Amino acid sequence: MEYKQFTVQAFEREPSKWRASVQRADGKLLWKGRAKIRKFVTAIDATTPERAMQMAVAAIEEEPGRCSTAKLPAMRQDCREHRQAAEAGGSKIP
């Protein structure tokens, strides 16, 4: 399925354990840096392919400024600022 500029695809990891992968539709990297990330896979098993796809879309739509394992490149700077603020004793997240 195409969603925004991403391709989301569900797959069955084991019987009744579904996950989804996300990559850019144009084939470019999701994240450039020390680790070059071409795609990510949802970390939690779903019972249906539809639910796995919903989790992947939720990761794409995640509110900027929140740090998680499924970050997209546009959120990288927000995560860095959040970590720096947390280390300084403050937090940018309400």
C-alpha positions as CSV (number, residue, x, y, z in Angstrom):
1,M,0.0,0.0,0.0
2,E,1.2,3.5,-0.7
3,Y,0.8,6.0,2.1
4,K,2.0,9.6,1.7
5,Q,5.6,9.1,0.2
6,F,6.0,5.6,1.8
7,T,5.3,2.0,0.8
8,V,3.8,-0.1,3.6
9,Q,3.8,-3.8,3.3
10,A,2.5,-6.4,5.8
11,F,4.1,-9.8,6.1
12,E,3.5,-12.9,8.3
13,R,6.6,-13.5,10.5
14,E,5.1,-16.7,12.0
15,P,1.6,-18.1,11.8
16,S,-0.8,-15.4,13.1
17,K,2.1,-13.0,13.8
18,W,2.0,-10.1,11.4
19,R,4.4,-7.2,11.1
20,A,4.7,-4.4,8.5
21,S,7.7,-2.8,6.8
22,V,7.9,0.8,5.8
23,Q,10.2,2.3,3.2
24,R,10.2,5.4,1.0
25,A,8.3,4.9,-2.3
26,D,11.2,6.6,-4.2
27,G,13.7,4.1,-2.8
28,K,15.7,6.7,-0.9
29,L,17.0,6.2,2.6
30,L,14.7,6.9,5.6
31,W,17.7,8.0,7.7
32,K,21.1,9.2,6.6
33,G,23.9,9.2,9.2
34,R,26.2,6.7,10.7
35,A,23.4,4.1,10.2
36,K,21.9,4.2,6.8
37,I,18.3,3.0,7.2
38,R,16.5,2.0,4.1
39,K,13.3,0.6,5.8
40,F,12.0,-0.2,9.3
41,V,9.7,-3.0,10.5
42,T,7.1,-2.6,13.2
43,A,8.4,-4.1,16.5
44,I,5.2,-5.6,17.8
45,D,3.4,-8.6,16.4
46,A,-0.2,-8.1,15.2
47,T,-2.8,-10.8,14.9
48,T,-4.0,-9.5,11.4
49,P,-2.2,-7.9,8.5
50,E,-4.6,-5.0,8.7
51,R,-3.5,-4.3,12.3
52,A,0.1,-4.5,11.3
53,M,-0.5,-1.9,8.6
54,Q,-2.3,0.3,11.1
55,M,0.7,0.3,13.4
56,A,3.0,1.2,10.5
57,V,0.8,4.1,9.4
58,A,0.7,5.3,13.1
59,A,4.5,5.3,13.1
60,I,4.5,7.4,10.0
61,E,1.9,9.8,11.5
62,E,3.6,9.9,15.0
63,E,3.7,13.4,16.4
64,P,7.0,15.2,15.9
65,G,9.1,15.7,19.0
66,R,8.4,12.2,20.4
67,C,11.4,9.8,20.4
68,S,10.8,6.1,19.6
69,T,12.4,3.3,17.7
70,A,10.5,4.0,14.6
71,K,11.7,7.5,13.7
72,L,11.6,9.1,10.3
73,P,14.3,11.5,9.2
74,A,12.2,14.6,9.6
75,M,12.0,13.9,13.3
76,R,15.7,13.3,13.9
77,Q,16.4,16.9,14.9
78,D,13.5,17.0,17.3
79,C,14.7,13.8,19.0
80,R,18.2,15.3,19.3
81,E,16.9,18.5,20.9
82,H,14.7,16.4,23.3
83,R,17.7,14.3,24.4
84,Q,19.8,17.4,25.0
85,A,17.0,19.1,27.0
86,A,16.5,15.9,29.1
87,E,20.2,15.7,29.8
88,A,20.2,19.4,30.9
89,G,17.3,18.7,33.3
90,G,14.4,20.0,31.3
91,S,12.1,18.4,28.7
92,K,10.6,19.7,25.5
93,I,7.7,17.3,25.6
94,P,4.7,18.4,27.6
